[in-house]
Amino acid sequence: MRRRDRLFFSDGGDEGGEPGPVEQACADIAAVFHWPPEVMAAMTLDELMMWQSLAIDRFEKMRKAEG
């Protein structure tokens, strides 16, 4: 996936294959809001982190409602 002439995920993760913070944010957002990668790729890092925070909050509220 490309973003503004560079790979969007090029700096994420470590050499052991663990996802980095950008990948984790995208996974959280996708799991809660079901957004495709293209939507998240267009976001700034600040926007991505804001939506991740909202996704985590929403997930926690849904879990509490189930229990």
DSSP file (Angstrom, degrees, kcal/mol; ACC not computed):
  #  RESIDUE AA STRUCTURE BP1 BP2  ACC     N-H-->O    O-->H-N    N-H-->O    O-->H-N    TCO  KAPPA ALPHA  PHI   PSI    X-CA   Y-CA   Z-CA
    1    1 A M              0   0    0      0, 0.0     7,-2.1     0, 0.0     8,-0.5   0.000 360.0 360.0 360.0 131.6    0.0    0.0    0.0
    2    2 A R  E     -A    7   0A   0      5,-0.2     2,-0.4     6,-0.1     5,-0.2  -0.774 360.0-174.1-107.3 149.7    1.5    3.3   -1.0
    3    3 A R  E >   -A    6   0A   0      3,-3.4     3,-0.9    -2,-0.3    39,-0.1  -0.918  70.0 -26.9-144.3 114.0    1.0    6.7    0.7
    4    4 A R  T 3  S-     0   0    0     -2,-0.4     3,-0.1     1,-0.3    -1,-0.0   0.908 126.2 -43.2  47.8  56.6    2.3    9.9   -0.7
    5    5 A D  T 3  S+     0   0    0      1,-0.2     2,-0.3     0, 0.0    -1,-0.3   0.682 126.6  78.4  67.4  21.8    5.2    8.4   -2.6
    6    6 A R  E <  S-A    3   0A   0     -3,-0.9    -3,-3.4     0, 0.0     2,-0.3  -0.983  91.2 -89.6-149.2 160.2    6.3    6.0    0.2
    7    7 A L  E >   -A    2   0A   0     -2,-0.3     3,-1.1    -5,-0.2     4,-0.3  -0.563  31.8-143.8 -71.1 129.5    5.1    2.7    1.5
    8    8 A F  T 3  S+     0   0    0     -7,-2.1     3,-0.3    -2,-0.3    -1,-0.2   0.878  98.6  34.2 -62.8 -39.6    2.6    3.3    4.2
    9    9 A F  T >  S+     0   0    0     -8,-0.5     3,-1.1     1,-0.2    -1,-0.3   0.184  83.5 113.5-101.7  17.2    3.7    0.4    6.4
   10   10 A S  T <  S+     0   0    0     -3,-1.1    -1,-0.2     1,-0.3    -2,-0.1   0.797  82.6  38.3 -64.4 -29.9    7.4    0.6    5.6
   11   11 A D  T 3  S+     0   0    0     -3,-0.3    -1,-0.3    -4,-0.3     2,-0.1   0.416  95.4 106.0-100.7   2.0    8.5    1.6    9.1
   12   12 A G    <   +     0   0    0     -3,-1.1    -3,-0.0     8,-0.1     6,-0.0  -0.451  66.0  13.6 -85.0 155.0    6.1   -0.5   11.1
   13   13 A G  S    S-     0   0    0     -2,-0.1     2,-0.2     3,-0.0     7,-0.1   0.034  78.1 -91.3  79.5 172.7    6.9   -3.7   13.0
   14   14 A D    >   -     0   0    0      4,-1.4     3,-1.8     6,-0.1     6,-0.1  -0.642  41.3 -93.0-116.8 178.6   10.2   -5.2   14.0
   15   15 A E  T 3  S+     0   0    0      1,-0.3    -2,-0.0    -2,-0.2    -1,-0.0   0.705 119.7  65.8 -67.7 -18.4   12.4   -7.7   12.3
   16   16 A G  T 3  S-     0   0    0      2,-0.1    -1,-0.3     1,-0.0    -3,-0.0   0.426 119.8-103.9 -83.0   1.6   10.7  -10.5   14.2
   17   17 A G  S <  S+     0   0    0     -3,-1.8    -2,-0.1     1,-0.3     3,-0.0   0.493  70.9 146.6  92.1   2.9    7.5   -9.9   12.3
   18   18 A E        -     0   0    0      1,-0.1    -4,-1.4    -6,-0.0    -1,-0.3  -0.528  54.1-108.9 -72.0 138.2    5.6   -8.2   15.1
   19   19 A P        -     0   0    0      0, 0.0    -1,-0.1     0, 0.0    -7,-0.0  -0.384  31.2-132.9 -68.0 145.6    3.2   -5.5   13.9
   20   20 A G     >  -     0   0    0    -11,-0.1     4,-2.4    -2,-0.1     5,-0.2  -0.250  34.8 -86.0 -87.2-178.8    4.2   -1.9   14.6
   21   21 A P  H  > S+     0   0    0      0, 0.0     4,-2.3     0, 0.0     5,-0.1   0.820 126.6  52.6 -62.7 -32.5    1.9    0.8   16.0
   22   22 A V  H  > S+     0   0    0      2,-0.2     4,-2.5     1,-0.2     5,-0.2   0.933 111.4  46.0 -68.8 -44.3    0.5    1.8   12.6
   23   23 A E  H  > S+     0   0    0      2,-0.2     4,-2.4     1,-0.2    -1,-0.2   0.899 113.2  50.1 -64.0 -40.2   -0.5   -1.8   11.8
   24   24 A Q  H  X S+     0   0    0     -4,-2.4     4,-2.4     2,-0.2    -1,-0.2   0.907 110.4  50.0 -64.8 -41.9   -2.0   -2.2   15.3
   25   25 A A  H  X S+     0   0    0     -4,-2.3     4,-2.5     1,-0.2    -2,-0.2   0.932 111.6  48.3 -61.8 -45.6   -4.0    1.0   14.9
   26   26 A C  H  X S+     0   0    0     -4,-2.5     4,-2.8     1,-0.2     5,-0.2   0.893 111.1  51.0 -62.8 -40.0   -5.3   -0.1   11.5
   27   27 A A  H  X S+     0   0    0     -4,-2.4     4,-2.3     2,-0.2    -1,-0.2   0.917 111.0  47.9 -64.2 -43.2   -6.2   -3.5   12.9
   28   28 A D  H  X S+     0   0    0     -4,-2.4     4,-1.7     2,-0.2     5,-0.3   0.932 114.9  45.6 -62.4 -46.2   -8.1   -2.0   15.7
   29   29 A I  H  X>S+     0   0    0     -4,-2.5     4,-3.0     1,-0.2     5,-0.6   0.928 114.2  47.8 -63.9 -46.4  -10.0    0.4   13.4
   30   30 A A  H  X5S+     0   0    0     -4,-2.8     4,-1.5     1,-0.2    -1,-0.2   0.888 110.2  52.7 -63.7 -39.2  -10.8   -2.3   10.9
   31   31 A A  H  <5S+     0   0    0     -4,-2.3    -1,-0.2    -5,-0.2    -2,-0.2   0.866 121.0  30.8 -65.9 -36.6  -12.0   -4.7   13.5
   32   32 A V  H  <5S+     0   0    0     -4,-1.7    -2,-0.2    -5,-0.2    -3,-0.2   0.907 133.9  25.7 -89.9 -47.0  -14.5   -2.2   15.0
   33   33 A F  H  <5S-     0   0    0     -4,-3.0    -3,-0.2    -5,-0.3    -2,-0.2   0.563  91.6-132.7 -99.1  -9.4  -15.5    0.0   12.1
   34   34 A H     << +     0   0    0     -4,-1.5    -4,-0.2    -5,-0.6    -3,-0.1   0.838  46.3 162.1  61.9  35.3  -14.9   -2.4    9.3
   35   35 A W        -     0   0    0     -6,-0.4    -1,-0.2    -9,-0.1    -2,-0.1  -0.652  37.8-119.8 -86.0 142.6  -13.1    0.2    7.2
   36   36 A P    >>  -     0   0    0      0, 0.0     4,-1.2     0, 0.0     3,-1.1  -0.385  27.8-105.7 -76.7 160.4  -10.9   -1.0    4.3
   37   37 A P  H 3> S+     0   0    0      0, 0.0     4,-2.6     0, 0.0     5,-0.2   0.815 116.2  65.8 -55.2 -32.8   -7.1   -0.3    4.3
   38   38 A E  H 3> S+     0   0    0      1,-0.2     4,-0.9     2,-0.2    -3,-0.0   0.864  99.6  51.3 -61.0 -35.6   -7.6    2.4    1.6
   39   39 A V  H <4 S+     0   0    0     -3,-1.1     3,-0.5     1,-0.2     4,-0.3   0.929 113.5  43.5 -66.3 -44.9   -9.6    4.5    4.0
   40   40 A M  H >< S+     0   0    0     -4,-1.2     3,-1.4     1,-0.2    -2,-0.2   0.830 105.9  62.1 -71.8 -31.4   -6.9    4.3    6.7
   41   41 A A  H 3< S+     0   0    0     -4,-2.6    -1,-0.2     1,-0.3    -2,-0.2   0.785  99.5  56.4 -64.4 -26.3   -4.1    4.9    4.2
   42   42 A A  T 3< S+     0   0    0     -4,-0.9    -1,-0.3    -3,-0.5    -2,-0.2   0.571  92.5  95.2 -81.2  -8.5   -5.5    8.3    3.3
   43   43 A M  S <  S-     0   0    0     -3,-1.4     2,-0.1    -4,-0.3    -3,-0.0  -0.467  76.0-120.5 -84.2 152.6   -5.4    9.4    7.0
   44   44 A T     >  -     0   0    0     -2,-0.1     4,-2.5     1,-0.1     5,-0.2  -0.410  35.3-104.8 -75.8 166.6   -2.6   11.3    8.7
   45   45 A L  H  > S+     0   0    0      1,-0.2     4,-2.5     2,-0.2     5,-0.2   0.901 123.2  52.9 -61.5 -40.5   -0.9    9.7   11.6
   46   46 A D  H  > S+     0   0    0      2,-0.2     4,-2.0     1,-0.2    -1,-0.2   0.914 110.5  47.0 -61.7 -42.6   -2.8   11.9   14.0
   47   47 A E  H  > S+     0   0    0      2,-0.2     4,-2.6     1,-0.2     5,-0.2   0.918 111.3  51.9 -63.7 -43.3   -6.1   11.0   12.4
   48   48 A L  H  X S+     0   0    0     -4,-2.5     4,-2.1     1,-0.2    -2,-0.2   0.916 111.1  46.5 -60.4 -44.7   -5.2    7.3   12.6
   49   49 A M  H  X S+     0   0    0     -4,-2.5     4,-2.1     2,-0.2    -1,-0.2   0.860 111.2  52.5 -67.7 -35.4   -4.3    7.5   16.2
   50   50 A M  H  X S+     0   0    0     -4,-2.0     4,-2.1    -5,-0.2    -2,-0.2   0.937 111.5  45.9 -64.6 -45.9   -7.5    9.4   17.0
   51   51 A W  H  X S+     0   0    0     -4,-2.6     4,-2.4     1,-0.2    -2,-0.2   0.837 109.9  55.1 -67.3 -32.6   -9.7    6.8   15.3
   52   52 A Q  H  X S+     0   0    0     -4,-2.1     4,-2.6    -5,-0.2    -1,-0.2   0.933 107.7  49.3 -63.7 -44.0   -7.8    4.0   17.0
   53   53 A S  H  X S+     0   0    0     -4,-2.1     4,-2.3     1,-0.2    -2,-0.2   0.915 112.4  47.6 -60.9 -43.4   -8.6    5.5   20.4
   54   54 A L  H  X S+     0   0    0     -4,-2.1     4,-2.7     2,-0.2    -1,-0.2   0.881 110.7  52.5 -64.4 -38.4  -12.3    5.8   19.4
   55   55 A A  H  X S+     0   0    0     -4,-2.4     4,-2.6     2,-0.2    -2,-0.2   0.918 110.1  47.8 -63.9 -43.4  -12.2    2.2   18.2
   56   56 A I  H  X S+     0   0    0     -4,-2.6     4,-2.5     2,-0.2    -2,-0.2   0.927 112.9  48.6 -63.8 -44.4  -10.8    1.0   21.5
   57   57 A D  H  X S+     0   0    0     -4,-2.3     4,-2.1     1,-0.2    -2,-0.2   0.927 112.9  47.7 -60.0 -45.2  -13.4    3.0   23.4
   58   58 A R  H  X S+     0   0    0     -4,-2.7     4,-2.3     1,-0.2    -2,-0.2   0.908 111.3  50.9 -63.6 -42.4  -16.2    1.7   21.3
   59   59 A F  H  X S+     0   0    0     -4,-2.6     4,-2.4     1,-0.2    -1,-0.2   0.922 109.9  49.7 -61.4 -44.6  -15.0   -1.9   21.6
   60   60 A E  H  X S+     0   0    0     -4,-2.5     4,-2.1     1,-0.2    -1,-0.2   0.894 110.9  49.7 -63.3 -39.6  -14.8   -1.6   25.4
   61   61 A K  H  X S+     0   0    0     -4,-2.1     4,-2.0     2,-0.2    -1,-0.2   0.896 110.6  50.0 -65.7 -39.6  -18.3   -0.2   25.6
   62   62 A M  H  X S+     0   0    0     -4,-2.3     4,-1.5     2,-0.2    -2,-0.2   0.906 110.0  50.9 -64.9 -40.5  -19.6   -3.1   23.4
   63   63 A R  H  X S+     0   0    0     -4,-2.4     4,-1.4     1,-0.2    -2,-0.2   0.901 110.0  49.4 -63.8 -41.4  -17.9   -5.6   25.7
   64   64 A K  H  < S+     0   0    0     -4,-2.1    -1,-0.2     1,-0.2    -2,-0.2   0.880 108.5  53.6 -65.1 -37.4  -19.4   -4.1   28.8
   65   65 A A  H  < S+     0   0    0     -4,-2.0    -1,-0.2     1,-0.2    -2,-0.2   0.826 107.6  51.4 -67.5 -30.5  -22.9   -4.1   27.2
   66   66 A E  H  <        0   0    0     -4,-1.5    -1,-0.2     1,-0.2    -2,-0.2   0.831 360.0 360.0 -72.8 -32.3  -22.5   -7.8   26.4
   67   67 A G     <        0   0    0     -4,-1.4    -1,-0.2    -5,-0.1    -2,-0.2   0.456 360.0 360.0 -89.6 360.0  -21.6   -8.7   30.0
